[in-house]
């Protein structure tokens, strides 16, 4: 008996057709290029691509309308040949196709035909039986009407009560059924579902309430993703920077990775971290086109998660000259001056805070991720006396002046301000940042400073937490090593 989880993908399947060729001349009767075709390839697209990606780590059944035509037969054969079981629903019209025409790898035109693809009579018992055996369900909406079918919506709503359900929406599709574990709209799709424009972290929270979803993750391309759940602060997961690449299919890669992780028992936050990394690597590797080429060559492999690092410091801008020593615990006037100076050029003012005693890789990731949320970053750092009260005798290991000097060396940091209280509320009252960013280890605990930030129109965003990375852990590990020697 297989130990691989069972994943059910429900959605709209498409047949992707890639026509490659060479252009050496123009048509004599019109100023258009003539393509000499060298290769034609077909592969599953839409929910079919999502099913293929899930099949890299699970047993997969695709529930989707399939047309009764030659293209539908070929689409089914491609899926079953890759190990995907197809539970075909009636399909209105011819098979939906997306035909991409390329010359030397450069796209010339895309032609869409077929459809509409809406399902006819749904075999409710067969679909219910498939959903009952699922470890996770992925709804891959490609706007053909599958997510609007009342029987399917009722079955999916029932499944969501006891099974992780990931809903990848489409602008022409229906909203998620209540109770889904996670909805994964991209930023454009998310903004199209709310009445007022807002930052993606805010939109994620609005949609979580509007859709009655347990969580919503708004993906923002190369920026990363914003995860929000009812009753918690939103979390920003930065993407790994990618130069070039092809984003086609990145949304499917993200949704499939989340679904596989949830099917394996992962928490939603951990599943999203994995999916952000997988989507970045997917883009870097060449996207859906690269997968199709590898599949045809018989060398398709599941992508592995990449490391979640922030944007390199060299890609960021600093507005404060280096070498400025921090002052003693600041007056309200100094905090206001810092804010005023950084706001001169406009943009979003971000603040983060902490002790930063022995700066480590977790701190670096936090600072780089925080800076990507806006245009200026201020670090509110606990004074020596404050660290001693919070951490106990013997702390800090590094003095405030030295800690601040280290932080100021980062190009992503625009200013460091030392405060003497046990929490940053008084400092935030003066600074009034647009965004207050904190490490994700605070996710289950209300932040005492959140009310202060929001009172002045700011937002609170949580950042990824790197497990096992803390100054305390470093000190304990060093002491244990010293004791053994």
QUICOR-V63979 format. One record per residue. N is the residue number from 1. PHI is phi in whole degrees, -180 to 180 (NA if undefined). Layout:
n = (N N)
phi = (PHI PHI)
//
This chain:
n = (1 2 3 4 5 6 7 8 9 10 11 12 13 14 15 16 17 18 19 20 21 22 23 24 25 26 27 28 29 30 31 32 33 34 35 36 37 38 39 40 41 42 43 44 45 46 47 48 49 50 51 52 53 54 55 56 57 58 59 60 61 62 63 64 65 66 67 68 69 70 71 72 73 74 75 76 77 78 79 80 81 82 83 84 85 86 87 88 89 90 91 92 93 94 95 96 97 98 99 100 101 102 103 104 105 106 107 108 109 110 111 112 113 114 115 116 117 118 119 120 121 122 123 124 125 126 127 128 129 130 131 132 133 134 135 136 137 138 139 140 141 142 143 144 145 146 147 148 149 150 151 152 153 154 155 156 157 158 159 160 161 162 163 164 165 166 167 168 169 170 171 172 173 174 175 176 177 178 179 180 181 182 183 184 185 186 187 188 189 190 191 192 193 194 195 196 197 198 199 200 201 202 203 204 205 206 207 208 209 210 211 212 213 214 215 216 217 218 219 220 221 222 223 224 225 226 227 228 229 230 231 232 233 234 235 236 237 238 239 240 241 242 243 244 245 246 247 248 249 250 251 252 253 254 255 256 257 258 259 260 261 262 263 264 265 266 267 268 269 270 271 272 273 274 275 276 277 278 279 280 281 282 283 284 285 286 287 288 289 290 291 292 293 294 295 296 297 298 299 300 301 302 303 304 305 306 307 308 309 310 311 312 313 314 315 316 317 318 319 320 321 322 323 324 325 326 327 328 329 330 331 332 333 334 335 336 337 338 339 340 341 342 343 344 345 346 347 348 349 350 351 352 353 354 355 356 357 358 359 360 361 362 363 364 365 366 367 368 369 370 371 372 373 374 375 376 377 378 379 380 381 382 383 384 385 386 387 388 389 390 391 392 393 394 395 396 397 398 399 400 401 402 403 404 405 406 407 408 409 410 411 412 413 414 415 416 417 418 419 420 421 422 423 424 425 426 427 428 429 430 431 432 433 434 435 436 437 438 439 440 441 442 443 444 445 446 447 448 449 450 451 452 453 454 455 456 457 458 459 460 461 462 463 464 465 466 467 468 469 470 471 472 473 474 475 476 477 478 479 480 481 482 483 484 485)
phi = (NA -69 -93 -70 -66 -102 -118 -108 -106 -118 170 -108 -90 -133 -99 -85 -123 -113 -111 -104 -166 -136 -112 -122 -155 -101 -67 -67 -103 -164 -79 -130 -72 -103 -98 -89 -72 -112 -162 -132 -129 -122 -158 -67 -127 61 -63 -66 -65 -59 -65 -60 -67 -67 -66 -68 -137 -156 -82 -126 -119 -99 -104 -158 -64 -132 -72 -91 -147 -61 -65 -66 -64 -67 -62 -63 -64 -64 -71 -66 -65 -95 93 -96 -81 -110 -102 -80 -103 -57 -126 -81 85 -74 -57 -71 -127 -120 -104 -106 -111 -130 -126 53 84 -95 -69 -100 -164 -122 -117 -105 -147 86 94 -72 87 -68 -77 -92 -65 -94 -73 -58 -64 -67 -67 -61 -65 -64 -65 -64 -96 -85 -86 -163 -126 -117 -99 -109 -88 -121 75 -90 115 -60 -74 -95 -69 -62 -67 -64 -63 -65 -66 -69 -64 -66 -63 -65 -71 -137 -131 -59 -123 -104 -118 -100 -81 -138 -57 -94 -94 -84 -67 -60 -71 -60 92 -63 -69 -155 -108 -127 -72 -80 -63 -65 -63 -65 -64 -72 -102 -117 -83 -124 -60 -158 -60 -61 -67 -70 -60 -59 -66 -62 -68 -59 -75 -64 -91 56 -92 -66 -157 -131 -119 -91 -88 -125 60 -67 -72 135 -145 -123 -108 -136 -131 -60 83 -129 -75 -67 -117 -99 -113 -70 -84 -70 -59 -128 -98 73 82 -137 -81 -59 87 -63 -65 -67 -62 -62 -64 -66 -64 -59 -64 -62 -65 -66 -63 -88 97 -72 -69 -58 -62 -67 -64 -70 -58 -62 -68 -61 -65 -62 -65 -62 -67 -59 -62 -62 -81 112 68 -64 -63 -64 -64 -64 -67 -67 -64 -67 -82 77 -125 -67 -135 -66 -74 -103 -60 -96 -74 -91 -114 -81 -65 -57 -59 -66 -87 -108 -110 -114 -112 -115 -62 -71 91 -79 -76 -71 -85 -64 -43 -78 -82 -61 -64 -64 -61 -64 -65 -59 -62 -64 -63 -74 -85 -56 -87 79 91 -95 -95 -109 -130 -138 -153 156 -82 53 -89 64 -66 -129 -60 -63 -62 -60 -61 -64 -64 -67 -67 -62 -63 -73 -85 -165 -107 -140 -125 -111 -102 -93 -115 -64 -70 -59 -63 -65 -64 -61 -65 -81 -105 104 -58 88 -119 -81 -78 -115 -69 -59 -61 -72 -63 -65 -61 -63 -64 -66 -72 -77 -66 -80 -103 -96 -161 -120 -125 -91 -126 -106 -82 -82 -139 -89 -59 -64 -65 -67 -59 -87 -73 53 -72 -75 -136 -112 -108 -132 -60 -67 -70 -92 -56 -96 -117 -60 -83 -63 -88 -60 -63 -62 -62 -70 -61 -104 84 -88 -122 -109 -131 -90 -115 -59 -107 -91 -60 84 -107 -156 -61 -59 -62 -63 -63 -64 -66 -65 -64 -65 -65 -63 -66 -73 -94)
//
